[in-house]
Every structure is written in C-alpha cells, then in structure tokens.
Amino acid sequence: MALELTLEQSGTRVTGSMRLLGVQPVGSIAGAIEGSVAGDMFRFKQASGNDVAVNTEMTVAEDEMTGVVRSATFHPSQVALRRVSSARPSLGQQ
C-alpha cells in the first residue's frame, strides 16, 4: 500500500488531499482530507472523494510520520511517511 498526502497547516488545523494506492478490494482511494495536529499527533479523516471512509492517526517526528490507516473497507495498515519538498528548482538552477 502506498499513501501520498498533500497538506496545508494553519495553526492546529490541517487540510489537503490524499491518494491511497494498492487497497484491496477497491484498488485506490483519493480525496480531500481534514485533520488536526496536537503535540506530535496528527489525526485526519477523509472529507470527500471515494465512498470509503478513512481515519488515520499518525505520530510526527521532524520530517517523518508513522501510524495506522483504518477503514471499514480494508484491514488496518501501518504506514511510514517522509516529507518531500514541494519546491522545484527554476530552469536556471541545477
């Protein structure tokens, strides 16, 4: 299973989108997410997209998050995520 999150944080509120690939039996899940950060805990749920409800609780440590993705549709799955910079070099930089 592969999980990709695109997140934007404002205070403790987090919004964004997710793509969850390799989910059996549905194949993939994508949509908007809503969540919050409290201390080192990040919790989010699917706000829109597929009709598969996803709830996740992750522990944040610097540029990494680990936790469990849960849904009534598939078995809970451990995930580990690493921050990837969204900054792209300009054409003049290499």
N, C-alpha and C positions, 0 to 999 in steps of 0.2 A: 504494500500500500504506500502511495506517495501523497503527501499533503503539501500544498503550496498556499501560503497566506500572504495577502497584501493588506497591510494595516496602516491606520492613521490614528494617532492618540491625541486626545485633548483632555488634559487633566487625568482623571481616572477612567474616562470613557474611551472605548476603542471601537472603531467601525472599520469595515473593509470587505474583502471578499476572500473566498476560499475555493480551492479545487482539490478534490479528494479522488485520486485515481486508483484503480485496482480493487474496488469494493465489490465483493460478491454478495448477492446476485445482481446488483444494479449496474455494475461497471464503473460509473463515476458519479460524483456529486459535485455540484458547483452552485454558488450563490453568495448573496450578501450575508455578512455576519455582524453581530452586535456583541459587545462584551465589556469587561471592566478589568482594571488592574488594582490590586490591593497588596501592598508589600511586594513579595516575589511571586504572587499568584495571579495568573491570567486566566479568566474564565470567559468563554464565549459560546454563543449558540447561533444556529443558522437563522437568519432573519427572512430570507426569501431564496427562491431557486427551486431545486427539486423538492418533491413532497416527502423527502426523507429527513426527519428531524435529527440534527446533530448537536450534541452537547459535549463540550470539551473543557477540561481543567488542566492547566499546564503550570509548571514551576519555571520561572525565569531566572537565569544566571548569566549576566553580561550579555553576550551575543547568542545565547542558546536557550531553547525552551524544550522541556521534556514533559510528557504527560500521556493521557489516555483519551482517545476519541471514542465516543459512545453514541449508539443509535439503536433503536428497536429493530432496525433492518439488518444489522450485521453485528458480529462479535466485537467487543471492545478491543481496540488495537493500541499498543504502545507506539508513540511517535517521538522522534527527536528532531528538532528543527534548528537551523543555524541561520542567522541574519545574513542576507545578501544585499549589498549596497545597490540602491536603485540609481545611483549617479552613473551617468555614462560619459566617457571622455569625449571632448569635442573633436572634430575632424583633424585639428592641428596637433592634438596630443596623442602620444603612443605609449 
